[in-house]
């Protein structure tokens, strides 16, 4: 059979394809109904090529490597068959031109069919790119929710940790046992004296006497100059009378000493404040410098006493700074002796000498001045009485 004779057959096959498409469309409507106006919207012959990015061939230009006329390739075949079949070719050519005229309605039948198939899948009228955008937005929201959850979790952990730190500081700092003392060592003044006592005596704590004040109370009030020295401006004992020349109460314990390790021991013992005074006898022959440190407990007081000991090889050199009073030069180079006593959470230091720095020899004056000066801190015994538990039956 000649190619010219195949023209009508091809038209029948194309028409059959359209009838098949129509039949499938009817089956789809029967299966899914006319919901959302699908029956009215769908047209298998409608050209969706422009909508989905295909270029129509009506412009007369080439598309994807093919001529606008899908049957243009047959022209060369007709020329080879001879002029004798001219009339048959003319008739066939007219028939094909008629078919091509129908195809002009939607050139690129595959593209149109693909558009129709996509149209069928999107029953609700949503376009595929819109569906992709919607899914992408949902994915972004899910990732955003996950990130927000992680951030909220981290914030919660940080908040709990901050509350824990604040609670710790509130419980320990407000009570007076911790964090109420100074937090750094005060450097001694330039050119300060670095003398240390020639004799050093240490008396440990006596729990039977000072047991009620082994630990500083959480609500303990700091010492004041009146509470410590108000009742001891004059000390009279064993025929020696000592007069208070100068006194001070400070909340900077380290400002009264020199020596780095000694200063650190005061910080470690959480020294709250310190009281210091200078006494001399009526003739001005003897001088006594007394100091009382308010520490957290008796253990801390013992550690500070060890750091004060000039003979302690485990600690660096350090001692009290000498004090001066009006008309009194204070302790200078020469012989001196000191004794320390742990009284509960307090540490008392009594430092005495002859005003000229001479050694005691057979003179009991320095020993007597040391004993008299130890009555300067009756304030501590008042604290013991105030904190003593009530006796049964009282």
Protein Blocks (a to p, Z undefined) as FASTA:
>chain_A
ZZklmmmmmmmmmmmmmmmmmmmmmmmmmmnopghhlmmmpcfkbcfklmnopacfklop
aeehiafblmlmmmmmmmmnojklmmmmmmmmmmmmmmmmmmmmmghjllmmmmmmmmmm
mmnopafklmmmmmmmmmmmmmmmmmmmmmmmmmmmmmmmmmmmmmmmmmmmmnopgoka
cfbdcdddehiafbdcfbdcdddddfklmmmmmpacfklccddfklmmmmmmbcceehia
cddfbdcddfblklmpgcjklmmmmmmnopabdcddddddfkopaccdddddddfblmlm
mmmmmmmpmklmkbccddddddddehiabjaedddddddddehjaccddddddfklpafk
lafklmmmmmmmmmmmmmlmmmmmmmpccdehZZ
